[in-house]
Amino acid sequence: MKNLTIYSLISDASGRMTTMGDLDNLSLPRMIGRYQVLRLLGSGAMGSVVLAEDPRIKRKVAIKLMKLDAVRTEADQHEYLARFQREAEVSGLLNHPGIVAIYDVGEVEGHGPFLAMEFVAGKPLDGLIKNGPPLSIKEKLRIAVGLAEALDHAHAKAIVHRDVKPGNVMVSEDGRPKLMDFGIAKREDASLTQTGTFLGTPSYASPEQIKEGTVDNRSDIFSFGVLVFELMSGQSPFPGSSINTILYRIVNEPPIEVQPPVMGVLPEGWRRVFDRVLAKRPADRHPSCTAFVRDLLDAVVELGKEDRREVLGLMRMSGEAPIPEIVSTSFDETMVVARPESRKAQWPWMTALVLVAALVGGWFIYQAPRRTRLKIDSIPAKAKVFLNDLEVGSTPQNQPLMQGDKLRLEAKGFEPLLYELKPGEAPPSVFELKPIISNQLVDSTPKGATVVLDEKTLEGETPLLIQWNQGLPHRLTLTKDKLGHALDFGPGEVPGGRVFELKEATTAETRQEPALNPNDPGSLKLAGGFSVRVKSAGKDLGELSPGGKLALAPGTYQLELLSTRYFYRDARAVTVSPGQTATLTVTGLAFLTINTFPGSGKVFVDGQDTGTESDGSSPVQVALGRHTITVRGPKGTKTETLDVTGDKLLSFPL
């Protein structure tokens, strides 16, 4: 059974919002307890969520209704009712602005149990990541900090969420995140036992959750790391076209390298932070979600001083009690390891120990090296930066340094620059690298040519030894009578003792173009992001890759371009001239995500089976353009035709 994502706004194919008449069609009540139903917010296999109003205090609430008729057996009904009740109990234990609050619980005759909860006007985080406007790095960090605080609060109450994912996060209109859906959360007195049953979302599950079914707060930290990886980069750290592939990568492989690197985050810092939070062994991960976010913030360089202070200010410097160690023996049984109670007779000794620890700790803090955030810029720009022999990007950048750290800057054509941060020493605002000056032998055949370097004629003839500044680009010209040779050099490039062959120079007046043979073949060249199969008059001319060429006899062709992988088909006329290259340009690609309710089915694009389900979690990559989308499920078939101009989420009832 799939969990219900409770705030995804649902509309029909025309974009029309659900009306009260639609509530009747969906057999939903007009009143739930004392709450007046306003409209449908979302629907899934296990229930529906409606927007309602409490008439007593005029407060908007979101009410989750459970569909008992969707559960086949009495045992399953008991299980899901208990889970429904547990969500209310667990949420009642939590009191945090980053967690959706539960206001009421009850039952509606003929419709089953309901939960009345805080209504968040905003969008689900998964929708923002896939289809929303691009978020700034500050906005992403604000979301990460808010969720880290909420999860640490739950962990401090000995509650493990177990299904941390973007679909269980709402982002309000002011950008604040709200964690929701504690339906499969665990607490110390959990009584639901389904040992061996996987609960949660595979893409965000921890290795121990997959292999053994044992989960604790560190499993939530892993899932949170996957969420933040996706939020910051737009990519999953463990991608795959099937659940088996995803689970294998989570258990056995490191997170993928993000290409191109995330803007504003040092690549080396990114790898260090996410290698730790996504470690296979729980003990190797960060101790808390906020510790992980603090570590990530240290790797961020494109964040102003005020913005950094604001983000740090969102994190509590103190507050929650230390998180108790949570030990799990199965999917649903949780124990909290009790701390030994202190004895009054021991308090003088304890006080003495605390004082000693404070003194020792204060000494270490005073003596410990302090980090200084240093702006690293260089002449020339874009120099490679190495910190303690590890490459951390290129200039300009900000880098936290402490005494003894060693910097090395490298650029083509320049001597490496070494710098060590020393106490009391003010680092330079700009590091200026020295160009490499070398003597280069310039020779030619025939010899005796005049040498012109950067439009300046040098004394002497080839072979000639000249002074060469490798930090600058150069143009070298050699001439002798009617013979000549010209060549451009970039920074770091040198003649290297080569002998340049002089050839007769030509002008526009004397240059004769060779006559084209009308029987010479031409060619087709593909420009675009994916390969296509080329057909002409029913004849298969072969596969053409981006940048590749296909030789053809001169003439006009009616071509058919096909890509079954990206559901692309196009027809066009192309004229190939003798000895010339005609360019074929194909369209770009986009991700199309299909979500149907209350059930899902197989997704077909242009009549072709995609091998995915319409569950909203398996995007299909398609070529831009018009496509026909068909979903075939147990409850029927639905077809939509649309123009795909970019990444799109399509939701409709099945």
Secondary structure, 3 states (H helix, E strand, C coil): CCCCCCCCCCECCCCCECCHHHHHHCCCCCEECCEEEEEEEEEECCEEEEEEEECCCCEEEEEEEECHHHCCCHHHHHHHHHHHHHHHHHHHHCCCCCECCEEEEEEECCCEEEEEEECCCEEEHHHHHHHCCCCCHHHHHHHHHHHHHHHHHHHHCCCECCCCCHHHEEEECCCCEEECCCCCCECCCCCCCCCCCCCCCHHHCCHHHHHCCCCCHHHHHHHHHHHHHHHHHCCCCCCCCCHHHHHHHHHHCCCCCCCCCCCCECHHHHHHHHHHHCCCCHHHCCCCHHHHHHHHHHHECCCCHHHHHHHHHCCCCCCCCCCCCEEECCCCCEEECCCCCCCHHHHHHHHHHHHHHHHHHHHHHHHCCCEEEEEECEECCCCEEEECCEEEEECCEEEEEECCCEEEEECCCECCEEEECCCCCCCCCCEECCECEEEEEEEEECCCCEEEECCEEEEEECCEEEEEECCCCEEEEEEECCEEEEEEECCCCCCCCCEEECEECCCCCCCCCCCCCCCCCEEEEEECCCCEEEEECCEEEEEECCCCEEEECCEEEEEEEEECCCCEEEEEEEEECCCCEEEEECCCEEEEEEEEECCCCEEEECCEEEEEECECCCCEEEECEEEEEEEEECCEEEEEEEEECCCEEEEEEC
